[in-house]
């Protein structure tokens, strides 16, 4: 309704034959473009959008999440009965851990490094996986030195609840060559920032957040103190809309536009990428603005990630949007401070990061 009233006001100026500056004409076209999408080009039913958003909201409201591939040291005084072992091979400690991770029946694994053991009875390094690990008869393996027993952690606090979330974010951004004060007093856009923002890493930046779930998450703010997408002490502008809609007032203003694990969540990624490019500062206005998209590339859609993206798709869209990709690379994802993985969602895709600028 607000956008419609603005459009009517500007159209009124046109009908009165009053002169309009180029900037005003561009703003009018932007508003009308959003209205066309809202009333004709969206191509998605409201029920489908609501179902998708409810699923996304549940993710942000969860207090626990699955911990894939994470273990904690199991006290050595608890011995694992070899009768419970179902897997035994000579391998590296990392492959032993991976074998346990991939087997849902494995709750513990024991690793003995032969290179560290001076025991004639132990001829090789050994990996033992266990369904259960309880007080049991002792055996030479569990009594040997340099034996480590690990217990699989099934659940951990949700990623954005962990204090490591901020340090993981800092590790990610610094790996991209970005510093905390690089964008002080400049506009940074967080496209699909979620409930707890990564972009608050940038100190002194005028932070613009575009978050489709903002209206749905806002009622939960009192019970979720880690939510900061709405915090006026951190966020300069908040747009509670899909990335397919244009942030008209921000176009041509941003020094940095970020989209992390978000582009494959939407409905029309080509339009979202084009809108992101529109927000970059123009050529000749200081250092060249940067658009960074980090997302999982996958050859099949899954729940919550309906889009199939590829490196070829990014190059085609960049060419169509007058963008140049100056860096692209597989992305190592840090989580919980001590875990690394090769995707954001763990649905079989591989995380990649693309850095783009306007072609000037």
C-alpha positions in Angstrom: 0.0 0.0 0.0 2.8 2.4 0.8 4.6 1.7 -2.4 1.4 2.1 -4.4 0.7 5.5 -2.8 4.2 6.6 -3.6 3.7 5.5 -7.2 0.4 7.3 -7.5 2.0 10.5 -6.1 4.8 10.4 -8.6 2.4 9.6 -11.5 0.4 12.6 -10.5 3.4 14.7 -11.1 3.7 13.3 -14.5 0.1 14.0 -15.4 0.6 17.6 -14.2 3.4 17.9 -16.7 5.8 18.9 -14.0 9.5 18.2 -14.8 11.1 15.2 -13.2 14.8 14.8 -12.6 16.5 11.6 -13.9 16.8 10.3 -10.4 13.1 10.7 -9.8 12.3 8.9 -13.0 14.5 6.0 -12.0 12.9 5.9 -8.6 9.4 5.8 -10.2 10.4 3.0 -12.5 11.8 1.0 -9.6 8.6 1.4 -7.6 6.5 0.4 -10.7 8.8 -2.6 -11.3 8.1 -3.8 -7.7 4.4 -3.4 -8.3 4.5 -5.4 -11.5 6.2 -8.2 -9.6 3.8 -8.0 -6.7 0.7 -8.1 -8.9 1.6 -10.0 -12.0 5.1 -11.5 -12.4 5.6 -13.2 -9.0 4.4 -16.6 -10.4 4.1 -18.1 -6.9 1.0 -18.7 -4.9 0.7 -17.0 -1.5 0.2 -20.5 0.0 3.4 -21.7 -1.5 5.3 -18.7 -0.2 3.9 -19.1 3.3 4.8 -22.8 3.4 8.3 -22.0 2.4 8.7 -19.2 4.9 7.2 -21.3 7.8 9.9 -23.9 7.1 12.6 -21.2 7.1 11.2 -19.7 10.3 11.4 -23.0 12.1 15.1 -23.2 11.3 15.8 -19.8 12.9 13.7 -20.6 16.0 15.3 -23.9 16.8 17.6 -24.1 19.8 19.4 -27.3 18.8 20.8 -28.6 15.5 22.3 -31.8 14.4 26.1 -32.0 14.9 27.5 -33.9 11.9 31.0 -35.1 12.4 31.6 -33.7 15.8 33.0 -35.6 18.8 34.2 -35.1 22.3 36.8 -37.1 24.3 35.3 -40.0 26.2 36.9 -40.6 29.6 39.4 -43.3 29.3 38.2 -45.1 32.5 35.1 -46.1 30.5 36.2 -49.0 28.4 34.5 -50.2 25.2 33.8 -53.9 25.0 35.2 -55.2 21.8 32.0 -57.4 21.4 30.2 -54.1 20.5 32.7 -53.3 17.7 31.4 -53.7 14.2 34.2 -52.0 12.2 37.9 -52.6 12.4 40.6 -51.6 9.9 44.0 -50.1 9.8 43.7 -46.5 8.6 44.3 -42.9 9.6 42.6 -41.3 12.6 40.7 -39.0 10.3 39.4 -41.8 8.1 38.4 -43.7 11.3 36.4 -40.6 12.4 34.8 -40.3 9.0 33.8 -44.0 9.0 32.0 -43.4 12.4 30.4 -40.2 11.1 29.0 -42.0 8.0 27.5 -44.9 10.0 24.4 -44.0 12.0 25.0 -47.0 14.3 28.4 -45.7 15.4 28.3 -43.7 18.7 31.9 -44.0 19.7 35.2 -44.7 18.0 38.6 -45.6 19.5 41.9 -44.8 17.8 45.3 -46.3 18.6 48.3 -44.9 16.8 50.8 -47.8 16.3 53.6 -45.3 15.7 53.3 -44.1 19.3 53.0 -47.4 21.0 55.9 -49.6 22.0 54.0 -52.8 22.4 54.8 -56.0 20.6 51.2 -57.1 20.8 50.1 -54.1 18.8 51.3 -54.6 15.3 49.2 -52.0 13.4 47.3 -48.8 14.1 43.8 -49.6 15.0 40.3 -48.1 14.5 37.4 -49.5 16.5 33.8 -48.3 16.1 31.2 -49.0 18.8 27.5 -48.8 19.2 27.9 -48.6 22.9 30.8 -47.8 25.3 30.3 -49.0 28.9 32.3 -50.3 31.7 33.5 -53.7 30.5 36.4 -56.1 30.7 39.8 -54.5 30.1 41.8 -55.6 27.1 45.3 -54.8 25.9 44.0 -52.2 23.4 42.2 -50.0 25.9 45.0 -50.4 28.4 47.6 -49.3 25.9 49.0 -45.8 26.0 48.0 -43.3 23.3 44.5 -44.7 23.0 41.8 -42.1 22.4 38.1 -42.8 22.6 35.6 -40.3 21.2 31.9 -40.0 21.7 29.7 -38.7 18.9 27.8 -35.5 19.7 24.3 -35.8 18.2 23.1 -32.3 18.9 24.7 -29.0 19.5 23.2 -25.6 20.2 21.9 -24.0 17.0 24.8 -22.4 15.1 23.7 -18.8 15.5 23.2 -19.3 19.3 26.9 -20.3 19.7 29.4 -17.6 20.6 31.6 -19.1 18.0 29.2 -17.8 15.3 30.8 -14.4 15.4 34.4 -15.8 15.4 33.5 -18.1 12.5 32.2 -15.1 10.7 35.4 -13.1 11.3 37.4 -16.1 10.0 35.2 -16.2 6.9 35.4 -12.5 6.1 39.1 -12.2 6.8 39.7 -15.1 4.5 38.1 -13.0 1.8 40.5 -10.1 2.6 37.9 -8.0 4.3 38.6 -6.0 7.5 36.3 -4.9 10.3 36.8 -1.2 9.5 37.0 -1.4 5.7 33.5 0.0 5.2 33.2 2.6 8.1 30.5 5.2 7.2 29.7 3.3 4.0 26.6 1.3 3.1 26.9 -2.5 3.4 23.9 -4.6 2.3 23.2 -7.9 3.9 20.9 -9.8 1.5 19.1 -12.5 3.3 21.0 -11.9 6.5 18.8 -14.1 8.7 18.0 -13.7 12.4 21.5 -13.2 13.7 23.6 -11.1 11.3 27.1 -11.9 10.1 27.4 -8.4 8.7 27.7 -6.7 12.1 31.4 -7.7 11.7 31.8 -4.4 9.8 32.2 -1.7 12.4 30.8 1.7 11.7 29.1 0.6 8.5 25.6 1.8 7.6 24.1 -1.6 7.5 21.1 -2.4 5.3 19.4 -5.7 5.9 17.0 -7.3 3.4 15.3 -10.2 5.1 12.1 -11.9 3.9 11.3 -13.4 7.3 11.6 -10.1 9.2 7.9 -9.7 9.9 7.5 -13.4 10.9 10.6 -13.3 13.2 9.8 -10.0 14.9 7.2 -11.5 17.4 9.9 -13.9 18.6 12.5 -11.3 19.4 11.6 -11.1 23.2 12.4 -14.9 23.6 15.4 -14.9 21.3 17.9 -12.3 22.6 20.5 -13.4 20.0 18.2 -12.0 17.2 19.7 -8.7 16.0 18.3 -8.3 12.5 16.0 -5.6 13.8 18.3 -3.8 16.2 18.4 -0.1 15.3 21.8 0.2 17.1 23.2 -2.1 14.5 20.9 -1.8 11.4 20.5 1.4 9.5 17.7 0.2 7.2 15.6 -3.0 7.4 13.6 -4.2 4.4 11.2 -7.0 5.3 10.9 -8.3 1.7 12.2 -10.9 -0.7 15.4 -10.2 -2.6 13.3 -10.4 -5.8 12.0 -6.9 -4.9 14.2 -3.9 -5.4 15.4 -1.7 -2.5 14.8 1.4 -4.6 16.3 3.9 -2.1 19.6 2.0 -1.8 20.3 1.5 -5.6 23.6 2.9 -6.6 24.6 3.5 -2.9 26.3 0.4 -1.6 30.0 -0.2 -1.3 29.5 -3.9 -0.4 26.6 -6.3 -1.0 26.7 -9.7 0.7 24.6 -12.7 0.1 25.7 -15.7 2.2 23.8 -19.0 2.0 20.7 -17.2 0.7 20.5 -17.1 -3.1 19.3 -20.7 -3.5 16.5 -20.1 -0.9 14.5 -17.8 -3.1 12.2 -18.1 -6.2 14.0 -16.2 -8.9 17.7 -16.0 -8.2 18.5 -14.3 -11.5 16.3 -11.3 -10.5 17.7 -11.3 -7.0 21.3 -11.2 -8.4 20.3 -8.4 -10.8 18.8 -6.4 -7.9 21.9 -6.9 -5.8 24.0 -5.5 -8.7 21.7 -2.5 -8.9 22.6 -1.5 -5.3 26.3 -1.2 -6.1 27.8 2.2 -6.4 28.4 3.3 -9.9 31.7 3.5 -11.7 33.7 6.6 -11.0 32.4 7.0 -7.4 35.5 6.1 -5.4 36.8 2.5 -5.1 34.8 0.0 -7.0 32.0 -1.6 -5.0 31.9 -5.3 -4.6 29.1 -8.0 -4.7 30.0 -11.2 -2.9 27.7 -14.3 -3.2 28.6 -17.4 -1.2 26.2 -20.3 -1.7 25.9 -24.0 -2.2 26.0 -25.2 -5.8 24.0 -28.3 -6.3 22.5 -30.3 -9.2 19.2 -31.0 -7.5 16.8 -29.0 -5.4 16.0 -29.9 -1.8 13.6 -28.6 0.8 14.4 -25.0 1.7 16.8 -24.8 -1.3 14.7 -24.9 -4.4 17.2 -23.5 -6.8 19.9 -25.3 -8.9 22.9 -23.1 -9.2 26.2 -23.7 -11.0 29.4 -21.9 -11.9 28.1 -21.6 -15.4 24.9 -20.0 -14.2 26.9 -17.4 -12.3 29.0 -16.5 -15.3 25.9 -16.3 -17.6 24.1 -14.1 -15.1 27.2 -11.9 -14.5 27.5 -11.3 -18.2 23.8 -10.5 -18.5 24.0 -8.0 -15.5 27.1 -6.2 -16.6 29.1 -7.7 -13.8 32.6 -9.1 -13.9 33.6 -12.0 -11.7 37.1 -11.3 -10.4 37.4 -14.2 -7.9 35.7 -17.5 -7.6 36.7 -20.4 -5.4 35.4 -23.4 -3.4 34.4 -22.2 0.1 35.5 -23.9 3.3 32.7 -23.3 5.9 33.6 -22.8 9.5 31.0 -23.8 12.2 31.0 -24.0 15.9 34.6 -22.7 16.0 36.2 -26.1 15.4 34.4 -27.8 12.6 34.9 -27.3 8.9 32.8 -28.5 6.1 32.4 -28.0 2.3 28.8 -26.8 2.2 26.4 -24.5 4.1 23.4 -26.8 4.1 24.9 -30.3 4.0 22.5 -31.5 1.3 25.1 -32.8 -1.1 26.0 -29.4 -2.6 29.4 -27.7 -2.6 29.9 -24.2 -1.3 31.4 -21.7 -3.7 32.1 -18.0 -3.3 31.9 -15.5 -6.2 33.2 -11.9 -6.0 31.9 -9.5 -8.6 32.2 -5.8 -9.6 30.5 -3.6 -12.2 32.2 -3.6 -15.6 33.6 -0.1 -15.9 
